[in-house]
Amino acid sequence: MEETEEQSNAQKSDFSVKKGHDEGESLRLHMVTWNVATANPPDDITSLLHLNSPKSPDLYVIGLQEVYSGPVRFMLDMTFDDQWSQLFMTTLAPRGYLKVSSIRMQGLLLLLFSKLEHVPFIKDIQATYTRTGVLHYWGNKGAVSIRLSLYGHMLCFLNCHLAAHMKYATERVDEFEYILDTQTFESDKALRVLDHRLVFWFGDLNFRIQDHGMHFVRSCINNQTYNLLWSKDQLTMMKKNEPMLQEFEEGPLDFQPTYKFDLNSDTYDSSGKKRKPAWTDRILWRLQPEGPPPAEKDEDEDPGLAEKNATQQEEVEEYPLKIRQDSYTSNMEYSISDHKPVIGLFTLQLRKMYETPLVSLQAEGDWSADIDAMVLYSPLQPFPSSAWDWIGLYKVGFTSVSDYITYTWVKDDEVSCNEELTQVYVSKEEIPVLGGDCVLCYYSSTLQCIIGISEPFKVHESKVAIEEGLVPENINGLDKTTAS
């Protein structure tokens, strides 16, 4: 761990030196991992998300383990957003964040939120999962992942819950390698997890503190001499003999172990089992090494592979990506679980591969439920358009792509079109009577993401509705959504 700290400091130094050059834009990333032990969400997650911080992140990535998945609740969660997702969405949406993607496998849940301004530049979004429970069939253990292209840079977020108990350190590494071997994505650019430019590996990894007795461990915690425990942390120990693990970096564990606590307290396990405290909850990252691995430099290699590697290397050099960890800590405020959440704050410095969205769109003229409306859109770059593309009308502060008030098909409802501009019709019957502040989003069916967002605009109250004395109880369900 001491070596890791030196590497971390050196990395920060390198990052600050390079920052003076044309290295692109800095984006802030807020990551959370938390084993919630089937508990219901807390009332307030302000501290967990640092909502009072003067610097707001560009992306939030939240990985949870042991979300309650009893049969009835799980079936409901498959139909509606689960309680945890709802809490994060309703908390972050008013602050200008959109849920870009999510995936759940039994108790494992992964959520990714972005500031609205970045959403049209997040593409190639895919999510998958791997079971590592009984016979690799049961999903109580395993991993869920979300991969995406952020301004052209391929990122992957891997939320894991690995085997428990002190004696299974080797099995945990085997499970991780199995996850890396089996998770694949539909992409020529990054087929597997480790093909991505940047990978975050986090979750309840379940590594324990070996050899040291309970009294010594608790004494080090009480005295905040955490460094005396680092050499016996199983993950640190396994790294010495596992080259694959050595590619992953981690900040120093300068916070007290996050497992195992009595519920609703800051007291370590006082039950008969008296489990030894451990850093089970971790956040690590891997920045793809520059240049292809030695095995791919063989003289007899496939010419196509050699060309692909050369192209990727040119891309890395032309569009650099760097990472700095700004904070790595636990949050002792929450006591609903026997684990404490762990928070990692990062700065990503990257040069954007593109800076304009694929589509520009706007509302034409004044909008209200008294007259049919028009949307104007124009492609700014070539993209695979489809008859299934649609434009959604959203209330400012919407939570996800499915949270639209109404939508219109770009082909079926097309009114006029030329090389530069297309006009699309929206029926007045679909426009909210009460009006409100709204935005338009163009959704690409082929790319399966939002590729253009309009500036906010005002939908006016219906004059006809006012004259006829309509009140919220008399208007349709879409308007009630807007009214709420």
C-alpha positions as CSV (number, residue, x, y, z in Angstrom):
1,M,0.0,0.0,0.0
2,E,2.9,2.4,0.7
3,E,4.0,1.8,-2.9
4,T,0.5,2.5,-4.1
5,E,0.5,5.8,-2.3
6,E,3.8,6.8,-3.9
7,Q,2.4,5.8,-7.3
8,S,-0.7,7.8,-6.6
9,N,1.3,10.9,-5.7
10,A,3.4,10.5,-8.8
11,Q,0.3,10.2,-10.9
12,K,-1.2,13.4,-9.5
13,S,2.1,15.2,-10.1
14,D,2.2,14.0,-13.7
15,F,-1.5,15.0,-14.2
16,S,-0.8,18.5,-13.0
17,V,2.2,19.0,-15.2
18,K,0.3,17.8,-18.3
19,K,-2.6,20.0,-17.5
20,G,-0.9,23.0,-18.8
21,H,-0.8,21.5,-22.3
22,D,-3.6,21.1,-24.7
23,E,-4.9,17.9,-23.0
24,G,-8.6,18.6,-23.4
25,E,-11.4,19.0,-20.9
26,S,-11.6,17.8,-17.2
27,L,-14.7,15.9,-16.2
28,R,-15.5,15.0,-12.6
29,L,-16.7,11.5,-11.6
30,H,-18.5,10.6,-8.3
31,M,-18.5,6.9,-7.6
32,V,-20.3,5.0,-4.8
33,T,-20.2,1.4,-3.8
34,W,-22.4,0.1,-1.0
35,N,-23.6,-3.2,0.2
36,V,-27.0,-2.2,1.5
37,A,-27.8,-5.6,3.2
38,T,-31.5,-5.6,1.9
39,A,-32.3,-2.4,3.8
40,N,-34.7,0.2,2.5
41,P,-33.2,3.4,1.3
42,P,-32.4,6.2,3.8
43,D,-34.5,9.3,3.8
44,D,-31.6,11.6,2.8
45,I,-28.6,10.8,0.5
46,T,-27.2,14.4,0.5
47,S,-24.0,13.3,2.2
48,L,-23.6,10.2,0.1
49,L,-23.7,12.3,-3.2
50,H,-21.9,15.3,-1.8
51,L,-24.9,17.5,-2.9
52,N,-23.7,20.5,-0.8
53,S,-20.2,20.5,-2.5
54,P,-19.5,23.6,-4.5
55,K,-18.1,21.4,-7.3
56,S,-20.8,19.2,-8.9
57,P,-19.7,16.0,-10.7
58,D,-20.3,15.5,-14.4
59,L,-21.1,11.8,-13.9
60,Y,-22.5,9.8,-11.0
61,V,-21.9,6.0,-10.9
62,I,-23.6,4.1,-8.1
63,G,-23.0,0.4,-7.5
64,L,-25.1,-1.4,-4.9
65,Q,-25.0,-4.9,-3.6
66,E,-27.6,-6.9,-1.7
67,V,-30.6,-4.8,-2.8
68,Y,-33.6,-6.6,-1.5
69,S,-34.8,-9.1,-4.1
70,G,-37.5,-11.2,-2.4
71,P,-39.9,-12.7,-5.1
72,V,-42.7,-10.2,-4.8
73,R,-40.5,-7.2,-4.5
74,F,-38.3,-8.4,-7.4
75,M,-41.2,-8.9,-9.7
76,L,-42.5,-5.4,-8.9
77,D,-39.0,-4.0,-9.5
78,M,-38.9,-5.6,-12.9
79,T,-42.0,-3.6,-13.8
80,F,-41.3,-0.4,-12.0
81,D,-38.1,1.3,-10.9
82,D,-36.9,-0.2,-7.5
83,Q,-36.9,2.0,-4.4
84,W,-33.2,2.7,-4.6
85,S,-33.3,3.8,-8.3
86,Q,-36.3,6.0,-7.6
87,L,-34.5,7.7,-4.8
88,F,-31.4,8.5,-6.8
89,M,-33.4,9.6,-9.8
90,T,-35.8,11.9,-7.9
91,T,-32.8,13.4,-6.0
92,L,-30.6,14.0,-9.0
93,A,-33.1,14.9,-11.8
94,P,-33.9,18.3,-10.3
95,R,-30.2,19.0,-10.3
96,G,-29.9,18.5,-14.0
97,Y,-28.8,14.8,-14.1
98,L,-30.3,12.1,-16.3
99,K,-30.2,8.4,-15.7
100,V,-28.3,7.2,-18.8
101,S,-28.3,3.5,-18.0
102,S,-28.9,1.0,-15.3
103,I,-28.8,-2.8,-14.9
104,R,-29.8,-5.2,-12.1
105,M,-29.1,-8.8,-11.4
106,Q,-31.0,-9.9,-8.3
107,G,-29.3,-7.9,-5.5
108,L,-26.7,-6.2,-7.7
109,L,-27.7,-2.8,-9.1
110,L,-25.6,-0.4,-11.2
111,L,-26.8,3.2,-12.0
112,L,-25.1,5.7,-14.2
113,F,-26.2,9.4,-14.3
114,S,-24.9,12.3,-16.4
115,K,-25.3,16.0,-16.5
116,L,-27.7,16.8,-19.3
117,E,-25.1,18.6,-21.4
118,H,-23.0,15.5,-21.8
119,V,-25.9,13.1,-22.7
120,P,-25.7,13.6,-26.5
121,F,-22.0,12.6,-26.3
122,I,-22.6,9.3,-24.5
123,K,-23.0,6.6,-27.0
124,D,-22.5,2.8,-27.6
125,I,-24.2,2.1,-24.2
126,Q,-24.4,-1.5,-23.3
127,A,-25.1,-3.4,-20.1
128,T,-24.5,-7.0,-19.2
129,Y,-24.2,-9.3,-16.2
130,T,-22.4,-12.5,-15.0
131,R,-23.6,-14.9,-12.4
132,T,-20.9,-16.6,-10.2
133,G,-23.2,-18.1,-7.6
134,V,-23.9,-21.8,-7.2
135,L,-22.6,-23.5,-10.4
136,H,-22.5,-20.1,-12.1
137,Y,-26.3,-20.2,-12.2
138,W,-27.4,-18.3,-9.2
139,G,-27.1,-14.5,-9.3
140,N,-26.6,-13.8,-5.6
141,K,-22.9,-13.3,-6.5
142,G,-21.3,-12.0,-9.7
143,A,-21.1,-8.8,-11.6
144,V,-23.1,-6.2,-13.6
145,S,-21.5,-3.8,-16.0
146,I,-22.2,-0.7,-18.1
147,R,-19.9,0.3,-20.9
148,L,-20.2,3.4,-23.0
149,S,-18.4,5.8,-25.3
150,L,-17.8,9.2,-23.6
151,Y,-16.8,11.8,-26.2
152,G,-15.3,8.9,-28.1
153,H,-13.4,7.3,-25.2
154,M,-14.5,3.7,-24.3
155,L,-15.3,3.3,-20.5
156,C,-16.5,0.3,-18.6
157,F,-17.9,0.2,-15.1
158,L,-17.9,-3.2,-13.4
159,N,-19.9,-3.6,-10.1
160,C,-19.0,-7.0,-8.4
161,H,-20.1,-9.0,-5.4
162,L,-17.6,-11.8,-4.9
163,A,-17.4,-14.8,-2.7
164,A,-17.5,-14.2,1.1
165,H,-15.4,-15.5,4.0
166,M,-11.8,-15.3,4.9
167,K,-10.6,-18.5,3.3
168,Y,-11.8,-17.8,-0.2
169,A,-9.4,-15.1,-1.4
170,T,-8.2,-17.3,-4.3
171,E,-11.8,-18.1,-5.3
172,R,-12.5,-14.3,-5.4
173,V,-9.7,-13.8,-7.9
174,D,-10.9,-16.8,-9.9
175,E,-14.4,-15.3,-10.0
176,F,-13.1,-12.0,-11.2
177,E,-11.1,-13.6,-14.0
178,Y,-14.2,-15.6,-14.9
179,I,-16.2,-12.4,-15.1
180,L,-13.5,-10.8,-17.4
181,D,-13.4,-13.8,-19.6
182,T,-17.2,-14.2,-20.1
183,Q,-18.4,-10.6,-20.3
184,T,-18.5,-9.5,-24.0
185,F,-20.1,-6.6,-25.8
186,E,-21.3,-6.0,-29.4
187,S,-18.4,-4.0,-30.6
188,D,-15.4,-4.2,-32.8
189,K,-13.7,-1.5,-30.7
190,A,-14.0,-3.0,-27.2
191,L,-15.3,-6.5,-27.3
192,R,-14.3,-7.4,-23.7
193,V,-14.0,-5.5,-20.4
194,L,-10.2,-5.0,-20.6
195,D,-10.5,-3.7,-24.2
196,H,-11.8,-0.4,-22.9
197,R,-9.6,2.6,-22.4
198,L,-10.6,2.9,-18.8
199,V,-12.2,0.3,-16.5
200,F,-13.5,0.8,-13.0
201,W,-13.7,-2.3,-10.9
202,F,-15.6,-1.8,-7.7
203,G,-18.2,-3.4,-5.3
204,D,-18.2,-5.7,-2.3
205,L,-15.1,-7.6,-3.4
206,N,-15.1,-9.3,0.1
207,F,-11.3,-9.4,0.6
208,R,-10.4,-9.6,4.3
209,I,-7.5,-8.8,6.6
210,Q,-5.4,-11.9,7.2
211,D,-3.2,-13.1,10.0
212,H,-3.6,-10.1,12.4
213,G,-5.7,-10.9,15.4
214,M,-8.9,-9.1,16.3
215,H,-7.3,-7.0,19.1
216,F,-4.5,-5.7,16.8
217,V,-6.9,-4.8,14.0
218,R,-9.3,-2.9,16.3
219,S,-6.3,-1.2,18.0
220,C,-5.1,0.0,14.6
221,I,-8.5,1.3,13.7
222,N,-8.9,3.1,17.0
223,N,-5.5,4.7,16.5
224,Q,-6.1,5.4,12.8
225,T,-2.8,3.6,12.0
226,Y,-4.5,1.9,9.0
227,N,-1.1,1.5,7.2
228,L,-0.2,-1.2,9.7
229,L,-2.9,-3.4,8.2
230,W,-2.3,-2.8,4.5
231,S,0.3,-5.6,4.1
232,K,-2.2,-8.2,5.3
233,D,-5.1,-7.0,3.2
234,Q,-5.9,-10.0,0.9
235,L,-6.3,-7.9,-2.2
236,T,-2.9,-6.3,-1.7
237,M,-1.4,-9.7,-1.0
238,M,-3.0,-11.3,-4.1
239,K,-1.7,-8.5,-6.3
240,K,1.9,-9.6,-5.7
241,N,1.3,-12.9,-7.6
242,E,-1.4,-11.9,-10.1
243,P,-0.2,-9.8,-13.1
244,M,-3.8,-9.1,-14.1
245,L,-4.6,-7.5,-10.7
246,Q,-1.4,-5.5,-10.9
247,E,-2.9,-3.6,-13.8
248,F,-5.5,-2.1,-11.5
249,E,-4.7,0.9,-9.4
250,E,-6.2,1.9,-6.0
251,G,-5.8,4.8,-3.8
252,P,-4.5,4.3,-0.2
253,L,-6.9,2.8,2.3
254,D,-6.8,5.9,4.6
255,F,-10.2,5.2,6.0
256,Q,-11.5,2.7,8.5
257,P,-12.6,-0.7,7.3
258,T,-16.2,-0.7,6.1
259,Y,-17.3,-4.2,7.3
260,K,-18.8,-5.5,9.6
261,F,-21.0,-3.2,11.7
262,D,-23.9,-3.8,14.0
263,L,-27.0,-2.4,12.4
264,N,-27.9,1.2,13.2
265,S,-24.5,1.9,14.9
266,D,-20.8,2.6,14.3
267,T,-19.9,-0.5,16.4
268,Y,-18.0,-3.3,14.7
269,D,-19.7,-6.8,14.9
270,S,-20.5,-7.5,18.6
271,S,-22.4,-10.7,17.8
272,G,-21.1,-14.1,18.8
273,K,-19.3,-14.4,15.5
274,K,-17.3,-11.2,16.1
275,R,-16.2,-11.0,12.5
276,K,-12.9,-9.2,12.0
277,P,-13.2,-5.7,10.4
278,A,-12.1,-5.6,6.7
279,W,-12.0,-3.3,3.6
280,T,-14.5,-5.5,1.7
281,D,-15.8,-2.5,-0.3
282,R,-13.4,-1.1,-2.9
283,I,-13.0,1.0,-6.0
284,L,-10.1,0.3,-8.4
285,W,-9.4,1.4,-11.9
286,R,-7.3,0.4,-14.9
287,L,-6.1,2.7,-17.6
288,Q,-5.4,0.7,-20.7
289,P,-1.6,0.3,-21.2
290,E,-0.2,2.3,-24.1
291,G,0.7,0.1,-27.1
292,P,-0.5,-3.5,-27.9
293,P,0.7,-6.2,-25.5
294,P,3.9,-8.0,-26.5
295,A,2.1,-11.1,-27.8
296,E,0.4,-8.9,-30.4
297,K,3.7,-7.6,-31.7
298,D,4.8,-11.0,-33.1
299,E,6.2,-10.9,-36.7
300,D,3.6,-13.5,-37.8
301,E,0.6,-11.7,-36.5
302,D,-2.5,-11.2,-38.5
303,P,-2.0,-8.0,-40.8
304,G,-5.6,-6.9,-40.0
305,L,-4.9,-7.1,-36.3
306,A,-1.6,-5.2,-36.7
307,E,-3.5,-2.5,-38.6
308,K,-6.2,-2.3,-35.9
309,N,-3.6,-2.0,-33.2
310,A,-1.8,0.7,-35.1
311,T,-5.1,2.6,-35.5
312,Q,-5.9,2.3,-31.8
313,Q,-2.4,3.5,-30.8
314,E,-2.8,6.6,-33.1
315,E,-6.1,7.3,-31.4
316,V,-4.6,7.0,-28.0
317,E,-1.8,9.5,-28.9
318,E,-4.1,11.9,-30.7
319,Y,-6.9,11.8,-28.0
320,P,-5.2,11.3,-24.6
321,L,-7.2,10.2,-21.6
322,K,-5.8,10.6,-18.0
323,I,-7.3,10.0,-14.6
324,R,-6.7,11.4,-11.1
325,Q,-8.3,10.2,-7.9
326,D,-9.2,13.2,-5.8
327,S,-10.7,11.4,-2.8
328,Y,-11.2,7.8,-1.6
329,T,-13.1,7.4,1.7
330,S,-15.9,5.7,3.5
331,N,-19.0,7.5,4.8
332,M,-19.7,6.7,8.4
333,E,-23.0,8.6,8.5
334,Y,-25.2,5.7,7.2
335,S,-25.9,2.8,9.5
336,I,-28.8,0.9,7.9
337,S,-26.5,-1.8,6.7
338,D,-23.6,-3.8,8.2
339,H,-21.4,-2.2,5.5
340,K,-20.5,1.5,5.2
341,P,-20.6,3.1,1.7
342,V,-17.3,3.9,0.0
343,I,-17.0,7.0,-2.2
344,G,-14.4,7.7,-4.9
345,L,-14.0,11.0,-6.6
346,F,-12.1,11.2,-9.8
347,T,-11.1,13.7,-12.5
348,L,-11.0,12.5,-16.0
349,Q,-8.9,14.6,-18.4
350,L,-9.7,13.9,-22.0
351,R,-9.5,15.3,-25.4
352,K,-12.9,15.0,-27.1
353,M,-13.1,13.1,-30.3
354,Y,-16.1,15.2,-31.3
355,E,-17.6,18.3,-29.8
356,T,-21.0,18.7,-31.7
357,P,-24.0,16.5,-31.2
358,L,-25.3,14.4,-34.1
359,V,-28.5,16.3,-34.3
360,S,-29.7,19.8,-33.6
361,L,-33.3,20.4,-32.8
362,Q,-35.7,23.1,-31.6
363,A,-39.3,23.9,-31.0
364,E,-40.8,26.0,-33.8
365,G,-42.9,29.0,-32.7
366,D,-45.0,29.1,-29.5
367,W,-46.3,25.8,-28.1
368,S,-49.6,25.2,-26.3
369,A,-52.4,22.7,-26.3
370,D,-54.5,25.1,-28.5
371,I,-52.6,24.5,-31.7
372,D,-50.6,21.7,-33.4
373,A,-46.9,22.2,-33.0
374,M,-43.8,21.7,-35.1
375,V,-40.3,20.5,-34.3
376,L,-37.3,21.4,-36.4
377,Y,-34.2,19.2,-36.6
378,S,-31.1,19.0,-38.7
379,P,-28.3,16.4,-38.7
380,L,-24.9,17.9,-37.8
381,Q,-23.0,14.8,-38.6
382,P,-23.8,11.5,-40.5
383,F,-25.5,8.9,-38.3
384,P,-27.6,5.7,-39.0
385,S,-31.1,7.2,-39.0
386,S,-34.1,4.8,-38.8
387,A,-37.9,4.9,-39.2
388,W,-38.0,4.0,-35.5
389,D,-36.2,7.2,-34.4
390,W,-38.4,9.5,-32.3
391,I,-38.4,12.9,-30.7
392,G,-39.7,13.1,-27.1
393,L,-41.1,16.1,-25.3
394,Y,-39.8,16.2,-21.7
395,K,-40.4,18.3,-18.7
396,V,-37.3,20.1,-17.5
397,G,-35.9,17.9,-14.7
398,F,-36.9,14.6,-16.3
399,T,-35.3,11.4,-14.8
400,S,-34.6,9.1,-17.7
401,V,-35.2,8.6,-21.5
402,S,-38.6,6.8,-20.7
403,D,-39.8,9.8,-18.7
404,Y,-41.3,11.6,-21.7
405,I,-44.6,13.5,-21.8
406,T,-45.2,12.5,-25.4
407,Y,-43.2,11.6,-28.5
408,T,-43.5,11.8,-32.2
409,W,-42.0,9.5,-34.9
410,V,-39.5,11.4,-37.0
411,K,-40.5,9.7,-40.3
412,D,-44.2,9.0,-39.8
413,D,-44.9,12.6,-38.6
414,E,-42.6,14.3,-41.0
415,V,-44.1,17.4,-42.6
416,S,-41.3,18.7,-44.8
417,C,-37.7,17.8,-45.4
418,N,-34.6,19.1,-47.3
419,E,-30.9,18.4,-47.0
420,E,-30.5,20.8,-44.0
421,L,-33.8,20.9,-42.1
422,T,-36.7,18.6,-41.3
423,Q,-40.0,19.6,-39.9
424,V,-42.0,17.1,-37.7
425,Y,-45.6,17.5,-36.5
426,V,-46.8,17.2,-32.9
427,S,-50.6,17.0,-32.3
428,K,-52.0,19.6,-29.9
429,E,-53.9,16.6,-28.3
430,E,-50.5,15.4,-27.0
431,I,-49.3,18.8,-25.6
432,P,-49.9,19.3,-21.8
433,V,-52.8,21.7,-21.1
434,L,-51.0,23.2,-18.1
435,G,-47.8,23.9,-20.0
436,G,-44.4,24.1,-18.3
437,D,-40.7,24.3,-19.0
438,C,-39.8,21.6,-21.5
439,V,-37.0,20.2,-23.7
440,L,-37.0,18.1,-26.9
441,C,-34.8,15.0,-27.2
442,Y,-34.0,13.1,-30.4
443,Y,-33.7,9.4,-29.7
444,S,-31.8,7.2,-32.2
445,S,-33.3,3.7,-32.4
446,T,-30.1,2.3,-34.0
447,L,-27.7,3.8,-31.6
448,Q,-30.2,3.4,-28.7
449,C,-29.4,6.7,-27.0
450,I,-30.3,10.4,-27.1
451,I,-28.2,12.1,-29.8
452,G,-29.6,15.7,-29.6
453,I,-31.3,17.9,-26.9
454,S,-33.0,21.2,-27.5
455,E,-32.6,24.3,-25.4
456,P,-35.4,24.6,-22.8
457,F,-38.5,26.3,-24.0
458,K,-41.9,27.3,-22.5
459,V,-45.1,25.4,-23.3
460,H,-47.8,27.9,-22.5
461,E,-51.0,27.2,-20.7
462,S,-54.0,26.4,-22.9
463,K,-56.2,29.5,-23.2
464,V,-59.1,27.3,-24.2
465,A,-58.7,25.2,-21.1
466,I,-58.6,28.3,-18.9
467,E,-61.7,29.8,-20.6
468,E,-63.5,26.5,-20.1
469,G,-62.5,26.3,-16.4
470,L,-60.6,23.1,-16.6
471,V,-58.8,22.2,-13.4
472,P,-56.1,19.5,-12.7
473,E,-58.8,16.9,-11.8
474,N,-60.4,17.3,-15.2
475,I,-57.3,17.0,-17.4
476,N,-55.7,13.9,-18.8
477,G,-52.9,11.8,-17.3
478,L,-50.1,13.3,-19.3
479,D,-51.0,16.8,-18.0
480,K,-51.1,15.5,-14.4
481,T,-47.5,14.3,-14.9
482,T,-46.6,17.8,-16.0
483,A,-48.6,19.4,-13.2
484,S,-46.9,17.3,-10.6
